[in-house]
Amino acid sequence: MDKEAIRKELKAYEAKREDFYRFLDEHIPQNAVTGAYDFSGKPMLDAQTVYELFHKLDYQARKIRGIVVNEIINKEDA
C-alpha cells in the first residue's frame, strides 16, 4: 500500500472521529472549567446512533491497524 492510500485511510479515521465527537458535543454539555463532558445530568443519547458512529470509528481504526501490521510490522519481520 502506498503512502497516499495510507494518508487517505488516516483522513477517513479523522473524519469518523470528528463525527463521533460532533454528536457528543451536540448532546452532552461540557464542564465550563475542564471542558470534559458533564454526564451529571444523565443525558439521554440515541443508543443506535452512538453505536453506528462508534462502529464506523472502530472499523476505520481496525482497518488502519491491519495496514500497520501488514505493511510495516510484517515487512520488518521478513
PyMOL CGO cylinders between C-alpha atoms (Angstrom):
from pymol import cmd
from pymol.cgo import CYLINDER

trace = [
    CYLINDER, 0.00, 0.00, 0.00, 1.45, 3.38, -0.94, 0.3, 1, 1, 1, 1, 1, 1,
    CYLINDER, 1.45, 3.38, -0.94, 1.73, 6.44, 1.28, 0.3, 1, 1, 1, 1, 1, 1,
    CYLINDER, 1.73, 6.44, 1.28, -1.18, 8.22, -0.40, 0.3, 1, 1, 1, 1, 1, 1,
    CYLINDER, -1.18, 8.22, -0.40, -3.53, 5.30, 0.28, 0.3, 1, 1, 1, 1, 1, 1,
    CYLINDER, -3.53, 5.30, 0.28, -2.41, 5.26, 3.91, 0.3, 1, 1, 1, 1, 1, 1,
    CYLINDER, -2.41, 5.26, 3.91, -2.98, 9.01, 4.18, 0.3, 1, 1, 1, 1, 1, 1,
    CYLINDER, -2.98, 9.01, 4.18, -6.48, 8.51, 2.75, 0.3, 1, 1, 1, 1, 1, 1,
    CYLINDER, -6.48, 8.51, 2.75, -7.29, 5.92, 5.43, 0.3, 1, 1, 1, 1, 1, 1,
    CYLINDER, -7.29, 5.92, 5.43, -5.94, 8.17, 8.19, 0.3, 1, 1, 1, 1, 1, 1,
    CYLINDER, -5.94, 8.17, 8.19, -8.06, 11.07, 6.92, 0.3, 1, 1, 1, 1, 1, 1,
    CYLINDER, -8.06, 11.07, 6.92, -11.10, 8.78, 6.89, 0.3, 1, 1, 1, 1, 1, 1,
    CYLINDER, -11.10, 8.78, 6.89, -10.34, 7.86, 10.50, 0.3, 1, 1, 1, 1, 1, 1,
    CYLINDER, -10.34, 7.86, 10.50, -10.08, 11.52, 11.47, 0.3, 1, 1, 1, 1, 1, 1,
    CYLINDER, -10.08, 11.52, 11.47, -13.42, 12.25, 9.79, 0.3, 1, 1, 1, 1, 1, 1,
    CYLINDER, -13.42, 12.25, 9.79, -15.15, 9.39, 11.66, 0.3, 1, 1, 1, 1, 1, 1,
    CYLINDER, -15.15, 9.39, 11.66, -13.63, 10.61, 14.92, 0.3, 1, 1, 1, 1, 1, 1,
    CYLINDER, -13.63, 10.61, 14.92, -14.87, 14.14, 14.24, 0.3, 1, 1, 1, 1, 1, 1,
    CYLINDER, -14.87, 14.14, 14.24, -18.37, 12.80, 13.51, 0.3, 1, 1, 1, 1, 1, 1,
    CYLINDER, -18.37, 12.80, 13.51, -18.38, 10.90, 16.80, 0.3, 1, 1, 1, 1, 1, 1,
    CYLINDER, -18.38, 10.90, 16.80, -17.26, 13.89, 18.86, 0.3, 1, 1, 1, 1, 1, 1,
    CYLINDER, -17.26, 13.89, 18.86, -19.61, 16.24, 17.00, 0.3, 1, 1, 1, 1, 1, 1,
    CYLINDER, -19.61, 16.24, 17.00, -22.52, 14.03, 18.06, 0.3, 1, 1, 1, 1, 1, 1,
    CYLINDER, -22.52, 14.03, 18.06, -21.32, 14.08, 21.67, 0.3, 1, 1, 1, 1, 1, 1,
    CYLINDER, -21.32, 14.08, 21.67, -20.83, 17.85, 21.55, 0.3, 1, 1, 1, 1, 1, 1,
    CYLINDER, -20.83, 17.85, 21.55, -24.40, 18.30, 20.29, 0.3, 1, 1, 1, 1, 1, 1,
    CYLINDER, -24.40, 18.30, 20.29, -25.96, 16.14, 23.01, 0.3, 1, 1, 1, 1, 1, 1,
    CYLINDER, -25.96, 16.14, 23.01, -23.81, 16.37, 26.13, 0.3, 1, 1, 1, 1, 1, 1,
    CYLINDER, -23.81, 16.37, 26.13, -22.92, 19.61, 27.90, 0.3, 1, 1, 1, 1, 1, 1,
    CYLINDER, -22.92, 19.61, 27.90, -19.31, 20.24, 28.79, 0.3, 1, 1, 1, 1, 1, 1,
    CYLINDER, -19.31, 20.24, 28.79, -17.92, 21.38, 32.10, 0.3, 1, 1, 1, 1, 1, 1,
    CYLINDER, -17.92, 21.38, 32.10, -17.07, 25.06, 31.70, 0.3, 1, 1, 1, 1, 1, 1,
    CYLINDER, -17.07, 25.06, 31.70, -13.88, 24.73, 33.75, 0.3, 1, 1, 1, 1, 1, 1,
    CYLINDER, -13.88, 24.73, 33.75, -12.38, 21.47, 32.46, 0.3, 1, 1, 1, 1, 1, 1,
    CYLINDER, -12.38, 21.47, 32.46, -14.05, 21.13, 29.06, 0.3, 1, 1, 1, 1, 1, 1,
    CYLINDER, -14.05, 21.13, 29.06, -14.81, 17.49, 29.88, 0.3, 1, 1, 1, 1, 1, 1,
    CYLINDER, -14.81, 17.49, 29.88, -18.23, 16.11, 29.09, 0.3, 1, 1, 1, 1, 1, 1,
    CYLINDER, -18.23, 16.11, 29.09, -20.60, 16.59, 32.00, 0.3, 1, 1, 1, 1, 1, 1,
    CYLINDER, -20.60, 16.59, 32.00, -22.70, 13.46, 32.47, 0.3, 1, 1, 1, 1, 1, 1,
    CYLINDER, -22.70, 13.46, 32.47, -24.11, 14.62, 35.82, 0.3, 1, 1, 1, 1, 1, 1,
    CYLINDER, -24.11, 14.62, 35.82, -27.46, 15.46, 34.22, 0.3, 1, 1, 1, 1, 1, 1,
    CYLINDER, -27.46, 15.46, 34.22, -27.59, 11.91, 32.82, 0.3, 1, 1, 1, 1, 1, 1,
    CYLINDER, -27.59, 11.91, 32.82, -28.27, 12.99, 29.24, 0.3, 1, 1, 1, 1, 1, 1,
    CYLINDER, -28.27, 12.99, 29.24, -30.22, 10.52, 27.13, 0.3, 1, 1, 1, 1, 1, 1,
    CYLINDER, -30.22, 10.52, 27.13, -28.49, 9.55, 23.91, 0.3, 1, 1, 1, 1, 1, 1,
    CYLINDER, -28.49, 9.55, 23.91, -29.87, 7.63, 20.99, 0.3, 1, 1, 1, 1, 1, 1,
    CYLINDER, -29.87, 7.63, 20.99, -28.13, 4.29, 21.51, 0.3, 1, 1, 1, 1, 1, 1,
    CYLINDER, -28.13, 4.29, 21.51, -28.45, 3.29, 17.87, 0.3, 1, 1, 1, 1, 1, 1,
    CYLINDER, -28.45, 3.29, 17.87, -26.74, 6.49, 16.70, 0.3, 1, 1, 1, 1, 1, 1,
    CYLINDER, -26.74, 6.49, 16.70, -23.98, 6.12, 19.30, 0.3, 1, 1, 1, 1, 1, 1,
    CYLINDER, -23.98, 6.12, 19.30, -23.41, 2.54, 18.17, 0.3, 1, 1, 1, 1, 1, 1,
    CYLINDER, -23.41, 2.54, 18.17, -23.39, 3.45, 14.47, 0.3, 1, 1, 1, 1, 1, 1,
    CYLINDER, -23.39, 3.45, 14.47, -20.90, 6.27, 14.97, 0.3, 1, 1, 1, 1, 1, 1,
    CYLINDER, -20.90, 6.27, 14.97, -18.67, 4.19, 17.23, 0.3, 1, 1, 1, 1, 1, 1,
    CYLINDER, -18.67, 4.19, 17.23, -18.81, 1.21, 14.87, 0.3, 1, 1, 1, 1, 1, 1,
    CYLINDER, -18.81, 1.21, 14.87, -17.64, 3.38, 11.95, 0.3, 1, 1, 1, 1, 1, 1,
    CYLINDER, -17.64, 3.38, 11.95, -14.82, 4.80, 14.06, 0.3, 1, 1, 1, 1, 1, 1,
    CYLINDER, -14.82, 4.80, 14.06, -13.81, 1.37, 15.34, 0.3, 1, 1, 1, 1, 1, 1,
    CYLINDER, -13.81, 1.37, 15.34, -13.94, -0.16, 11.85, 0.3, 1, 1, 1, 1, 1, 1,
    CYLINDER, -13.94, -0.16, 11.85, -11.64, 2.51, 10.49, 0.3, 1, 1, 1, 1, 1, 1,
    CYLINDER, -11.64, 2.51, 10.49, -9.24, 2.07, 13.42, 0.3, 1, 1, 1, 1, 1, 1,
    CYLINDER, -9.24, 2.07, 13.42, -9.13, -1.69, 12.81, 0.3, 1, 1, 1, 1, 1, 1,
    CYLINDER, -9.13, -1.69, 12.81, -8.50, -1.05, 9.13, 0.3, 1, 1, 1, 1, 1, 1,
    CYLINDER, -8.50, -1.05, 9.13, -5.52, 1.15, 9.99, 0.3, 1, 1, 1, 1, 1, 1,
    CYLINDER, -5.52, 1.15, 9.99, -4.28, -1.48, 12.45, 0.3, 1, 1, 1, 1, 1, 1,
    CYLINDER, -4.28, -1.48, 12.45, -4.35, -4.00, 9.60, 0.3, 1, 1, 1, 1, 1, 1,
    CYLINDER, -4.35, -4.00, 9.60, -2.29, -1.66, 7.45, 0.3, 1, 1, 1, 1, 1, 1,
    CYLINDER, -2.29, -1.66, 7.45, 0.26, -1.23, 10.22, 0.3, 1, 1, 1, 1, 1, 1,
    CYLINDER, 0.26, -1.23, 10.22, 0.54, -4.98, 10.78, 0.3, 1, 1, 1, 1, 1, 1,
    CYLINDER, 0.54, -4.98, 10.78, 0.60, -5.96, 7.11, 0.3, 1, 1, 1, 1, 1, 1,
    CYLINDER, 0.60, -5.96, 7.11, 2.59, -3.12, 5.64, 0.3, 1, 1, 1, 1, 1, 1,
    CYLINDER, 2.59, -3.12, 5.64, 5.01, -2.26, 8.40, 0.3, 1, 1, 1, 1, 1, 1,
    CYLINDER, 5.01, -2.26, 8.40, 5.42, -4.99, 11.01, 0.3, 1, 1, 1, 1, 1, 1,
    CYLINDER, 5.42, -4.99, 11.01, 5.28, -7.98, 8.67, 0.3, 1, 1, 1, 1, 1, 1,
    CYLINDER, 5.28, -7.98, 8.67, 7.72, -6.35, 6.25, 0.3, 1, 1, 1, 1, 1, 1,
    CYLINDER, 7.72, -6.35, 6.25, 10.16, -5.65, 9.08, 0.3, 1, 1, 1, 1, 1, 1,
    CYLINDER, 10.16, -5.65, 9.08, 9.94, -9.28, 10.21, 0.3, 1, 1, 1, 1, 1, 1,
    CYLINDER, 9.94, -9.28, 10.21, 10.52, -10.63, 6.71, 0.3, 1, 1, 1, 1, 1, 1,
]
cmd.load_cgo(trace, "trace")
